[in-house]
Amino acid sequence: MNSITTTISAGAATKPHPEQMYFDQYIQTLDEKELKAYHIARDHLGMSFQLEKSNGYLNWKKDNVKS
């Protein structure tokens, strides 16, 4: 599966989101239906879609990432 990069603008350059590794790991856990919903949300909401604020990602992170 290809990495789905979320970038933030920093002047003329962009840099990966600090949690990109976790985003990639989370997306790899999605089943076909969840992945389709993710793509629809991202496509329809565009720049206003924030994976790091989604309930699914927050629940996954709470269960899978040690702080």
VEXFIGU-63754 format. One record per residue: x, z, y of N, C-alpha, C in turn; residue in three letters. Coordinates in steps of 0.2 Angstrom, whole numbers, padded with zeros to 4 digits, always signed. Each point is the difference from the previous one (the first is absolute). Layout:
# VEXFIGU-63754
XZYXZYXZYALA;...
This chain:
# VEXFIGU-63754
+0004+0000-0006-0004+0000+0006+0004+0000+0006MET;-0001-0004+0005+0003+0000+0006-0001+0006+0005ASN;+0005+0002+0003-0001+0005+0005-0004-0002+0006SER;-0005+0004+0002-0004-0001+0005+0003+0004+0006ILE;+0003-0003+0005+0004+0003+0005-0005+0001+0006THR;+0000+0007+0002-0004+0002+0006+0006+0001+0005THR;-0001-0004+0006+0005+0001+0005-0002+0003+0006THR;+0004+0003+0004-0002+0002+0007+0004-0003+0005ILE;-0002-0002+0006+0004-0003+0005+0004+0005+0003SER;+0006-0002+0002+0005+0004+0003+0004-0005+0005ALA;-0004-0002+0006+0003-0005+0004+0000-0006-0003GLY;+0005-0004+0000+0001-0007-0003+0001+0001-0008ALA;+0002+0006-0002+0001+0000-0007-0006+0004-0004ALA;+0000-0001-0006-0005+0004-0004+0004+0004-0006THR;-0003+0005-0002+0004+0004-0005-0006+0002-0005LYS;+0002+0001-0006-0005+0002-0005-0002+0007+0001PRO;-0007+0001-0002-0003+0007+0001+0004+0005-0004HIS;+0001+0006+0003+0004+0005-0004-0002+0002-0007PRO;-0007-0001-0001-0002+0001-0007-0001-0006-0004GLU;+0003-0006+0002-0001-0006-0004+0001+0001-0007GLN;+0005+0004-0003+0001+0001-0007-0006+0003-0003MET;-0003+0004+0003-0006+0004-0003-0006-0005+0001TYR;-0001-0004+0005-0005-0005+0000+0000-0005-0006PHE;+0006-0003-0001+0001-0004-0006-0001+0003-0006ASP;+0002+0006-0001-0002+0004-0007-0007+0001+0000GLN;-0004+0002+0005-0007+0001+0000-0004-0007-0002TYR;+0002-0005+0003-0003-0007-0001+0001-0002-0007ILE;+0005+0002-0003+0002-0002-0007-0005+0004-0005GLN;-0003+0005+0002-0004+0004-0004-0007-0002+0000THR;-0002-0004+0005-0007-0003+0001-0002-0004-0006LEU;-0006+0001-0002-0003-0005-0005-0002-0006+0004ASP;-0003-0005-0004-0002-0007+0003-0005+0001+0005GLU;-0005+0004-0001-0005+0001+0005+0002+0004+0006LYS;+0004+0005+0000+0003+0003+0005+0005-0004+0004GLU;+0004-0004-0003+0004-0005+0003-0004-0005+0004LEU;-0005-0002-0002-0004-0005+0003-0003+0003+0006LYS;-0003+0006+0000-0002+0004+0006+0005+0001+0005ALA;+0006+0002-0002+0006+0001+0004+0001-0007+0004TYR;+0000-0005-0003+0002-0007+0003-0006-0002+0005HIS;-0006+0002-0002-0006-0002+0005+0001+0004+0006ILE;+0001+0007-0001+0000+0004+0006+0006-0002+0004ALA;+0006-0001-0003+0005-0002+0005-0001-0007+0003ARG;-0003-0005-0003-0002-0006+0003-0005+0001+0005ASP;-0005+0004-0001-0006+0000+0005+0002+0005+0006HIS;+0004+0005-0001+0001+0005+0005+0007-0002+0004LEU;+0004-0004-0003+0006-0002+0003+0005+0006+0002GLY;+0002-0001+0006+0004+0005+0003-0003+0008+0000MET;-0006+0000+0000-0003+0007+0000+0000+0003-0007SER;+0001-0003-0005+0000+0003-0007+0007+0004+0000PHE;-0001+0006-0002+0006+0004-0001+0000+0003-0007GLN;+0004-0002-0005+0000+0002-0007+0002+0008+0000LEU;+0004+0002+0005+0002+0007+0000-0006+0005+0001GLU;-0005-0003+0003-0006+0004+0002-0006-0001-0005LYS;+0001-0004-0005-0005-0001-0005-0001+0006-0005SER;-0006+0001-0002-0001+0006-0004+0003-0001-0007ASN;+0000-0006-0003+0003-0001-0006+0008+0001+0000GLY;+0003-0002+0006+0007+0001+0000+0002+0007+0001TYR;-0004+0003+0005+0001+0008+0001-0001+0004-0007LEU;-0005-0002-0004-0001+0004-0006+0006-0002-0005ASN;+0002-0006+0000+0006-0002-0005+0006+0004+0003TRP;+0001+0000+0006+0007+0003+0003+0000+0007-0002LYS;-0006+0003+0001+0000+0008-0001+0001+0001-0007LYS;-0002-0004-0005+0001+0001-0007+0007-0002-0003ASP;+0003-0005+0004+0006-0003-0003+0006+0000+0004ASN;+0000+0003+0006+0006+0000+0004+0001+0008+0002VAL;+0006+0002-0002+0002+0007+0002+0003+0000+0007LYS;-0002+0004+0004+0002+0001+0007+0006+0004+0000SER;
